[in-house]
Amino acid sequence: MTKISVTFEIDDTKLRGASDTHLATLWHVVQANPAPHGDKHAGEIAERIAREIVRRWLGGVEPELWRHQGRSYYWSNLCRFARYEAGGAPGTPEWDAGTWVPRPAPDTGSCDGGARGDR
């Protein structure tokens, strides 16, 4: 077999229309590009292809909703310092008539809560 050269032409304006298989092939091609590391154009096309791959991947991923909310800090502290005593069985109207009662303070064995720096 004789030595052959293969050339790829990539039109970055058509990446959105490329099939997933073709896009994956382009990713491998740009990574195998013999251009020196740090080459401006090699890096730019690799980044464009990577961004299209990520755009498609995230397009099918549901965003996590409600993980962080303004009230989360207060709820976290409420649960740290108090516990809920229900007013009745779960699912009954009396359940909601319960009360929050203080949690006992942890016994640290010192008056300053153990913040003396000798830990």
C-alpha positions as CSV (number, residue, x, y, z in Angstrom):
1,M,0.0,0.0,0.0
2,T,1.2,3.5,-0.7
3,K,1.1,6.4,1.5
4,I,-2.2,8.4,1.2
5,S,-3.3,11.7,2.6
6,V,-6.9,12.4,3.8
7,T,-8.2,15.9,4.1
8,F,-11.4,16.9,6.0
9,E,-13.2,20.0,5.3
10,I,-15.4,21.2,8.2
11,D,-18.0,23.9,7.7
12,D,-18.6,25.2,11.2
13,T,-21.8,26.9,10.1
14,K,-23.4,23.5,9.5
15,L,-22.6,21.8,12.8
16,R,-26.2,22.1,14.0
17,G,-27.4,20.1,11.1
18,A,-24.8,17.4,11.3
19,S,-25.9,14.0,12.5
20,D,-24.7,12.8,15.9
21,T,-22.5,10.2,14.2
22,H,-20.9,12.8,11.9
23,L,-20.4,15.2,14.8
24,A,-18.7,12.5,16.8
25,T,-16.5,11.7,13.8
26,L,-15.6,15.4,13.5
27,W,-14.6,15.5,17.2
28,H,-12.2,12.7,16.7
29,V,-10.8,14.2,13.5
30,V,-10.1,17.6,15.2
31,Q,-8.4,15.8,18.1
32,A,-6.2,13.9,15.7
33,N,-5.3,17.1,13.8
34,P,-1.5,17.2,13.4
35,A,-1.5,21.0,13.9
36,P,0.8,22.0,16.8
37,H,-0.7,22.2,20.3
38,G,-1.9,25.8,20.8
39,D,-2.7,26.4,17.1
40,K,-5.4,29.0,16.9
41,H,-7.6,27.5,14.2
42,A,-7.3,24.0,15.5
43,G,-8.4,25.1,18.9
44,E,-11.3,27.2,17.6
45,I,-12.8,24.4,15.5
46,A,-12.4,21.9,18.4
47,E,-14.2,24.3,20.7
48,R,-17.1,24.9,18.2
49,I,-17.6,21.2,17.8
50,A,-17.4,20.6,21.6
51,R,-19.9,23.3,22.2
52,E,-22.3,21.7,19.7
53,I,-21.9,18.3,21.4
54,V,-22.6,19.9,24.8
55,R,-25.6,21.8,23.5
56,R,-27.1,18.6,22.2
57,W,-26.3,16.7,25.4
58,L,-27.8,19.4,27.7
59,G,-30.8,19.7,25.3
60,G,-32.1,16.4,26.6
61,V,-31.2,16.9,30.2
62,E,-33.9,18.2,32.5
63,P,-32.7,21.1,34.7
64,E,-32.6,20.6,38.4
65,L,-35.3,22.8,39.7
66,W,-35.8,24.2,43.2
67,R,-32.5,22.9,44.6
68,H,-31.5,26.3,45.9
69,Q,-34.1,28.7,47.1
70,G,-34.1,31.8,49.2
71,R,-35.8,30.1,52.1
72,S,-33.4,27.1,52.1
73,Y,-31.0,28.8,54.6
74,Y,-33.8,29.5,57.0
75,W,-35.3,26.1,56.7
76,S,-31.9,24.5,57.3
77,N,-31.4,26.5,60.4
78,L,-35.0,25.8,61.6
79,C,-34.3,22.1,61.3
80,R,-31.0,22.5,63.1
81,F,-32.5,24.2,66.1
82,A,-36.0,22.9,66.3
83,R,-38.1,19.8,65.4
84,Y,-41.7,19.6,64.4
85,E,-44.2,17.9,66.6
86,A,-47.3,17.1,64.6
87,G,-50.7,17.8,66.0
88,G,-52.2,14.6,64.6
89,A,-51.7,11.7,62.2
90,P,-50.1,12.5,58.8
91,G,-52.7,13.5,56.2
92,T,-55.2,14.8,58.7
93,P,-55.9,18.5,59.3
94,E,-54.6,18.2,62.8
95,W,-51.1,17.4,61.4
96,D,-50.7,21.0,60.3
97,A,-51.7,22.2,63.8
98,G,-48.5,21.0,65.3
99,T,-45.7,23.1,66.8
100,W,-42.0,23.6,66.4
101,V,-40.1,22.8,69.6
102,P,-36.5,23.6,70.4
103,R,-33.9,20.9,70.0
104,P,-31.6,20.5,73.0
105,A,-28.3,22.3,72.7
106,P,-25.4,19.9,72.2
107,D,-23.3,19.4,75.3
108,T,-19.8,20.5,74.3
109,G,-18.4,20.5,77.9
110,S,-17.4,24.2,77.8
111,C,-19.2,27.5,78.2
112,D,-18.1,28.8,74.8
113,G,-19.4,26.0,72.8
114,G,-16.0,24.5,72.2
115,A,-14.7,27.5,70.1
116,R,-11.6,28.0,72.1
117,G,-9.2,26.9,69.5
118,D,-7.9,23.9,71.5
119,R,-9.5,21.4,69.2
